[in-house]
Amino acid sequence: RGFIPIILAVLTDTLALFGGLTVVFCLLKFTWKCWCGLRQFVLSEHWQQDLRTYGQWAVVTGATSGIGKAYASELARRGLDVVLVGRSDVKLQMVAKEIRNEYGRKTHTIQVDFTEGGGIYSSIAKELQGLQIGILVNNVGMTCTDHFAYFLETPDAEQKITQIINCNMLSVPQMTRLVLPGMVDRGKGLIINISSEAGVRPHPLLALYSATKIFVTYFSQCLHAEYKSMGITVQCVAPLMVSTNMTQNMQVNCLVKSAAGFAYKAVNTIGHSSYTSGCLSHALQSAALSLLLPDWLRMSTFFVRVLRNVPNIRTYQRAESEEKEWSSAKKK
Ligand SMILES: NC(=O)c1ccc[n+]([C@@H]2O[C@H](COP(=O)([O-])OP(=O)(O)OC[C@H]3O[C@@H](n4cnc5c(N)ncnc54)[C@H](OP(=O)(O)O)[C@@H]3O)[C@@H](O)[C@H]2O)c1
């Protein structure tokens, strides 16, 4: 046999082997991802962790409405006493009363405004003294505007930039610093940081918000790697759309979760994943977005211009209800 046919045969065999191995690797990866998804979003419904083993108290920031209030209620329902942290004392008292009446758990409230910066943490530390804190939910967060906007369209930009950084970013390591030493001493603890899909990939027209959320994501993942061997779990939750004040209480549907529904599903994922979209619908949407909206398209000037012209949710909902009224009037 000649030299060239031998080389070709070896090359063909090598390519076939490489192709086979690639297919096996992809299949294994796909099977593993399916198993993780099944465990995180389906089986977790039946394999719920006993959260009381982390400690008596859960601290939730931004607990007076939306996802924070829903987390506080869900944790109380599962047997924890809750420290509610928020900016409005009236709302704090209302939520605390609701939780005490409904779940019979103890509550403690701390009134602070997270936009104020580093000065507030010594008073929070005093309020938390003596409590055995098993769970911290770093939930508090705010956006620059209620619609997609260029960075220079941020209203009161000089103030707002500092406020958003203080609220969305500074609060996370500062609150962690207050509770982590106790958790490390007891060799047990759970920190849940609420990031966002906007923190998974860069999102133009949400520039500052998106940047603050990638901070939360990276901080959570690094902290988890540092402290998991000491019995501490740091879970990063990156939701898509949840119907809350932040999203102008948009209508709940198969894509948009209610805050309570989301918190129930997200709390189920505890112990099953240190990084999660929170629920199956959001995990599927996230996967679909990464396929259908690749970086080159999302970051293009064309897409930014299209997105800038999307009406905000309030305008959209008003137009939708006006249309419904109009068509029902027409039928009559
Ligand atoms: N909703 C979504 O679709 C969505 C998606 C992805 C990620 N997230 C993230 O989820 C978290 C919660 O969002 P949400 O939708 O529940 O928002 P929300 O409905 O606006 O609730 C935010 C909570 O934080 C409190 N808060 C806001 N600014 C504060 C401040 N400066 N000091 C103290 N408390 C303050 C609010 O208090 P008041 O009751 O007084 O307003 C409220 O309790 C945020 O981190 C957000 O980025 C939300």
The ligand as a Gaussian input file, in Angstrom:
#p B3LYP/6-31G(d) Opt

LIG

0 1
 N      -39.450000      42.322000      39.174000
 C      -38.667000      41.770000      38.269000
 O      -39.097000      41.446000      37.167000
 C      -37.217000      41.512000      38.595000
 C      -36.463000      40.805000      37.661000
 C      -35.138000      40.557000      37.926000
 C      -34.583000      40.956000      39.110000
 N      -35.318000      41.651000      40.014000
 C      -34.675000      42.063000      41.256000
 O      -35.445000      41.645000      42.347000
 C      -35.269000      42.529000      43.440000
 C      -36.612000      42.964000      43.959000
 O      -37.286000      43.610000      42.923000
 P      -38.864000      43.831000      42.915000
 O      -39.303000      43.626000      41.530000
 O      -39.495000      43.072000      44.010000
 O      -38.901000      45.387000      43.210000
 P      -39.966000      46.268000      44.018000
 O      -41.317000      45.699000      43.842000
 O      -39.707000      47.660000      43.594000
 O      -39.523000      46.062000      45.535000
 C      -38.304000      46.516000      45.971000
 C      -38.271000      46.480000      47.481000
 O      -37.098000      47.159000      47.926000
 C      -37.488000      48.266000      48.727000
 N      -36.595000      49.380000      48.470000
 C      -36.408000      50.023000      47.296000
 N      -35.491000      50.979000      47.453000
 C      -35.106000      50.939000      48.753000
 C      -34.197000      51.684000      49.518000
 N      -33.512000      52.682000      48.986000
 N      -34.032000      51.380000      50.818000
 C      -34.726000      50.378000      51.378000
 N      -35.610000      49.628000      50.701000
 C      -35.799000      49.919000      49.413000
 C      -38.891000      48.604000      48.302000
 O      -39.513000      49.374000      49.310000
 P      -40.905000      50.127000      49.056000
 O      -41.972000      49.093000      49.315000
 O      -40.891000      51.206000      50.082000
 O      -40.893000      50.624000      47.662000
 C      -39.446000      47.199000      48.131000
 O      -39.706000      46.610000      49.371000
 C      -34.413000      43.663000      42.922000
 O      -33.085000      43.464000      43.314000
 C      -34.547000      43.563000      41.423000
 O      -33.420000      44.073000      40.776000
 C      -36.637000      41.952000      39.786000

